[in-house]
């Protein structure tokens, strides 16, 4: 599977995602109101085009996607890397809220998350989402783009795709950073399992915090939204800037340790040195159209038009 096929898969995925989201919102409200079912079905819709293209390209799925063994010691270091990268992720989350709402808080209010049992919440956020999304972005997209260009460019493009696939500016802000860090983990360990563990730990920690907060006060996220004044956000940004300046170099040291531990010494410097390497075009027309559709949905520019078209098709 190369970049051309990956871009077509991306476009088909986005069209399918938009159509499916509109369909469940208008015809299956019980799915739209359920975090578990909406998340599971959306993930399936997103991964199907990828799987079809991989099977059609005669690739060995497990090998192509990077499901290689990872050492036990590396798993613990991935956990440490996750902890050290959290200030950066939180910084970008807070920074984006100067202009846009916190989408996770809105999701909690709209999907009755407070009524979900913990195991179902954890399964949805910490297992299903990481496995599916890492398979798509750090597996299929990243490896396809890497075949056509440098690892650096493939990392950046797959991170952009991961960001816009969240379909909102709040999550896109920190998803872009997660996308880059996840690729670095994959390269450091030689296995997509490292990025799945990384993504799972981020989401899993948020699931635990969410569950504990909602059990203490089911209205806590509504109440906290009122406290997010501009002064509070600026103060929080200052604190997380300092924390990020301290923890990010340590996270980089963990990456270097992982490279050495997994016998991949020098891979980080190689990614940087080969960043200008030119092969085939990575960005083609289907990719550009898909990105425009994503940004259109994120800004709300296309929602009315999409609604009219899909209403005509379904009714």
C-alpha positions as CSV (number, residue, x, y, z in Angstrom):
1,X,0.0,0.0,0.0
2,X,1.5,3.4,-1.1
3,X,0.6,7.0,-0.5
4,X,-1.9,7.1,-3.4
5,X,-3.9,4.3,-2.0
6,X,-3.7,5.7,1.5
7,X,-5.1,9.0,0.3
8,X,-8.0,7.4,-1.5
9,X,-8.7,5.4,1.7
10,X,-8.5,8.6,3.7
11,X,-11.1,10.3,1.4
12,X,-13.4,7.3,1.5
13,X,-13.1,7.2,5.3
14,X,-14.0,10.9,5.7
15,X,-17.0,10.6,3.4
16,X,-18.1,7.5,5.2
17,X,-17.6,9.2,8.6
18,X,-19.6,12.2,7.6
19,X,-22.5,10.2,6.1
20,X,-22.6,7.8,9.1
21,X,-22.5,10.7,11.6
22,X,-25.4,12.4,9.9
23,X,-27.3,9.2,9.6
24,X,-27.1,8.2,13.3
25,X,-27.8,11.8,14.4
26,X,-31.0,11.9,12.4
27,X,-32.2,8.3,12.2
28,X,-30.6,6.4,15.2
29,X,-30.6,8.9,18.1
30,X,-30.0,6.0,20.6
31,X,-26.6,5.4,19.0
32,X,-25.8,9.1,19.0
33,X,-26.6,9.3,22.7
34,X,-24.4,6.3,23.6
35,X,-20.6,6.9,23.9
36,X,-19.8,3.2,23.6
37,X,-21.9,2.4,20.5
38,X,-21.2,5.7,18.6
39,X,-17.5,5.3,19.3
40,X,-17.4,1.6,18.3
41,X,-19.4,2.1,15.1
42,X,-17.4,5.2,14.0
43,X,-14.1,3.4,14.5
44,X,-15.4,0.5,12.4
45,X,-16.5,2.9,9.6
46,X,-13.1,4.5,9.7
47,X,-11.0,1.3,9.6
48,X,-12.9,-0.6,6.9
49,X,-11.5,1.3,3.9
50,X,-8.0,0.8,5.3
51,X,-8.4,-2.9,5.7
52,X,-9.9,-3.3,2.2
53,X,-7.0,-1.4,0.6
54,X,-4.4,-3.4,2.6
55,X,-6.0,-6.7,1.6
56,X,-6.3,-5.5,-2.0
57,X,-2.6,-4.6,-2.1
58,X,-1.6,-8.1,-1.1
59,X,0.3,-6.8,2.0
60,X,0.6,-9.0,5.0
61,X,-1.6,-7.0,7.4
62,X,0.2,-7.9,10.7
63,X,3.7,-7.2,9.2
64,X,2.7,-4.1,7.2
65,X,0.9,-2.5,10.2
66,X,3.9,-3.0,12.4
67,X,2.6,-5.5,15.0
68,X,6.0,-6.6,16.1
69,X,7.1,-7.8,19.5
70,X,8.2,-5.2,22.1
71,X,10.4,-5.9,25.2
72,X,8.9,-5.8,28.7
73,X,11.3,-3.0,29.8
74,X,10.2,-0.9,26.9
75,X,6.6,-1.1,28.0
76,X,7.5,0.5,31.4
77,X,9.5,3.2,29.6
78,X,6.5,3.9,27.3
79,X,4.5,4.5,30.4
80,X,7.1,6.9,31.7
81,X,7.2,8.7,28.3
82,X,3.4,9.0,28.5
83,X,3.7,10.7,31.9
84,X,6.4,13.1,30.7
85,X,4.4,14.1,27.6
86,X,1.2,14.9,29.4
87,X,2.1,18.5,30.3
88,X,2.6,19.2,26.6
89,X,-0.8,17.6,25.7
90,X,-2.5,19.5,28.5
91,X,-0.9,22.8,27.4
92,X,-2.2,22.4,23.9
93,X,-5.6,21.4,25.2
94,X,-5.8,24.5,27.4
95,X,-4.4,26.8,24.7
96,X,-7.0,25.7,22.2
97,X,-9.8,26.6,24.7
98,X,-9.0,30.3,24.4
99,X,-10.9,30.1,21.1
100,X,-13.0,26.9,21.2
101,X,-14.9,24.8,23.7
102,X,-13.6,21.7,25.4
103,X,-15.1,18.9,23.2
104,X,-14.7,16.2,25.8
105,X,-16.8,18.2,28.3
106,X,-19.5,18.7,25.7
107,X,-19.4,14.9,24.9
108,X,-19.9,14.1,28.6
109,X,-22.9,16.3,28.8
110,X,-24.5,15.1,25.6
111,X,-23.9,11.3,26.0
112,X,-24.9,10.6,29.6
113,X,-21.4,9.4,30.4
114,X,-22.2,9.7,34.1
115,X,-24.5,6.8,33.8
116,X,-22.0,4.4,32.1
117,X,-20.3,1.6,34.1
118,X,-16.6,2.1,34.5
119,X,-15.6,-1.0,32.5
120,X,-17.6,0.1,29.5
121,X,-16.2,3.7,29.6
122,X,-12.6,2.3,29.9
123,X,-13.2,-0.3,27.1
124,X,-14.4,2.4,24.8
125,X,-11.8,5.0,25.5
126,X,-8.7,3.1,26.5
127,X,-8.9,0.0,24.4
128,X,-11.2,0.3,21.3
129,X,-10.2,3.8,20.3
130,X,-6.4,3.3,20.7
131,X,-6.3,0.0,18.9
132,X,-8.4,1.2,16.0
133,X,-6.9,4.7,15.6
134,X,-3.3,3.6,16.0
135,X,-3.8,0.8,13.4
136,X,-5.2,3.4,11.0
137,X,-2.8,6.4,11.6
138,X,0.5,5.0,12.9
139,X,0.0,1.7,11.0
140,X,-1.6,2.1,7.6
141,X,-1.2,5.9,6.9
142,X,2.3,6.4,8.4
143,X,3.8,3.3,6.8
144,X,2.2,4.0,3.4
145,X,3.5,7.6,3.4
146,X,6.9,6.4,4.6
147,X,7.1,4.2,1.5
148,X,6.5,7.3,-0.7
149,X,8.6,9.9,1.2
150,X,10.8,10.5,4.2
151,X,9.8,9.3,7.6
152,X,9.7,12.9,8.8
153,X,7.2,14.0,6.2
154,X,5.2,10.8,6.7
155,X,5.1,11.5,10.5
156,X,3.9,15.1,9.9
157,X,1.2,14.1,7.4
158,X,-0.1,11.2,9.5
159,X,-0.2,13.5,12.5
160,X,-2.3,16.1,10.5
161,X,-4.7,13.3,9.5
162,X,-5.0,12.1,13.0
163,X,-5.7,15.6,14.2
164,X,-8.4,16.5,11.6
165,X,-10.1,13.1,11.9
166,X,-11.3,14.2,15.4
167,X,-13.4,16.8,13.5
168,X,-13.0,19.6,16.1
169,X,-10.3,22.2,16.7
170,X,-10.0,21.4,20.5
171,X,-9.0,17.8,20.1
172,X,-7.1,18.4,16.9
173,X,-4.7,20.7,18.7
174,X,-3.3,18.1,21.1
175,X,-4.0,15.1,18.7
176,X,-1.4,16.6,16.3
177,X,1.2,16.4,19.1
178,X,0.1,12.9,20.1
179,X,0.4,11.9,16.5
180,X,4.0,13.0,16.3
181,X,5.0,11.5,19.6
182,X,3.3,8.2,18.8
183,X,5.3,7.9,15.5
184,X,8.5,8.6,17.4
185,X,7.6,5.8,19.8
186,X,6.9,3.4,16.9
187,X,10.3,4.3,15.3
188,X,12.1,4.0,18.6
189,X,10.7,0.5,19.4
190,X,10.0,-0.7,15.9
191,X,6.5,-1.7,16.9
192,X,3.1,-0.2,16.7
193,X,2.3,-1.8,20.1
194,X,4.2,1.1,21.7
195,X,1.9,3.7,20.3
196,X,-1.2,1.7,21.2
197,X,0.1,1.5,24.8
198,X,0.9,5.2,24.7
199,X,-2.5,6.1,23.3
200,X,-4.3,3.7,25.7
201,X,-2.5,5.1,28.8
202,X,-3.5,8.7,27.8
203,X,-7.1,7.8,27.2
204,X,-7.3,5.4,30.1
205,X,-6.0,8.0,32.6
206,X,-8.7,10.4,31.3
207,X,-11.3,7.7,31.7
208,X,-10.4,7.2,35.3
209,X,-10.3,10.9,36.0
210,X,-13.7,11.3,34.3
211,X,-15.3,8.5,36.2
212,X,-14.0,9.7,39.6
213,X,-15.1,13.3,38.9
214,X,-18.6,12.3,37.7
215,X,-19.1,10.0,40.7
216,X,-18.3,12.9,43.0
217,X,-20.5,15.3,41.1
218,X,-22.4,14.5,38.0
219,X,-22.6,18.2,37.1
220,X,-18.9,18.9,37.6
221,X,-18.0,19.4,34.0
222,X,-20.9,21.9,33.5
223,X,-19.8,23.8,36.6
224,X,-16.1,23.8,35.7
225,X,-16.9,25.2,32.2
226,X,-18.0,28.4,33.9
227,X,-14.6,28.8,35.6
228,X,-12.7,28.8,32.4
229,X,-12.2,32.5,32.1
230,X,-9.5,34.1,29.9
231,X,-7.4,34.9,33.0
232,X,-7.6,31.3,34.3
233,X,-6.6,29.9,30.9
234,X,-3.6,32.2,30.6
235,X,-2.5,31.3,34.1
236,X,-2.9,27.6,33.3
237,X,-0.9,28.1,30.1
238,X,2.0,29.7,32.0
239,X,2.1,26.8,34.5
240,X,2.0,24.1,31.8
241,X,4.6,25.9,29.7
242,X,7.1,25.6,32.6
243,X,6.2,22.0,33.2
244,X,6.6,21.2,29.5
245,X,10.0,22.8,29.4
246,X,11.0,20.5,32.2
247,X,9.4,17.2,31.1
248,X,9.9,17.3,27.3
249,X,13.7,17.0,27.4
250,X,13.2,14.1,29.8
251,X,10.7,12.5,27.4
252,X,13.3,12.8,24.6
253,X,15.9,11.0,26.8
254,X,13.4,8.2,27.3
255,X,13.0,7.9,23.5
256,X,16.8,7.6,23.1
257,X,16.9,4.9,25.8
258,X,14.1,3.0,24.0
259,X,16.1,3.2,20.7
260,X,19.1,1.7,22.4
261,X,17.1,-0.9,24.3
262,X,15.4,-2.1,21.2
263,X,18.6,-2.1,19.1
264,X,17.5,0.9,17.0
265,X,20.3,3.3,17.9
266,X,20.5,6.3,15.7
267,X,16.9,6.1,14.3
268,X,15.9,9.5,15.7
269,X,18.8,11.3,14.0
270,X,18.1,9.4,10.8
271,X,14.5,10.7,10.7
272,X,15.8,14.3,10.9
273,X,18.6,13.8,8.4
274,X,16.4,12.3,5.8
275,X,13.5,14.8,6.2
276,X,14.2,16.4,2.8
277,X,14.4,13.1,0.9
278,X,12.2,13.1,-2.1
279,X,10.4,10.0,-3.6
280,X,6.9,9.9,-4.8
281,X,4.2,12.6,-4.1
282,X,2.7,12.0,-0.7
283,X,-0.1,14.6,-1.0
284,X,-2.5,13.9,-3.9
285,X,-5.9,15.3,-4.9
286,X,-8.0,12.8,-2.7
287,X,-5.9,13.8,0.3
288,X,-6.5,17.5,-0.3
289,X,-10.3,16.9,-0.8
290,X,-10.4,14.9,2.4
291,X,-8.6,17.6,4.4
292,X,-10.9,20.3,3.0
293,X,-14.0,18.2,4.0
294,X,-12.6,17.8,7.5
295,X,-11.8,21.5,8.0
296,X,-15.2,22.3,6.5
297,X,-17.0,20.1,9.1
298,X,-14.8,21.5,11.9
299,X,-15.7,25.1,10.9
300,X,-19.3,24.2,10.2
301,X,-19.0,25.6,6.7
302,X,-20.2,22.4,5.0
303,X,-22.7,21.1,7.5
304,X,-25.8,22.7,6.0
305,X,-24.8,21.5,2.5
306,X,-24.0,18.0,3.6
307,X,-27.3,17.8,5.5
308,X,-29.2,18.8,2.4
309,X,-27.4,16.3,0.2
310,X,-27.7,13.4,2.6
311,X,-31.4,14.2,3.4
312,X,-32.0,13.9,-0.4
313,X,-30.2,10.6,-0.5
314,X,-31.8,9.0,2.6
315,X,-35.4,10.4,2.3
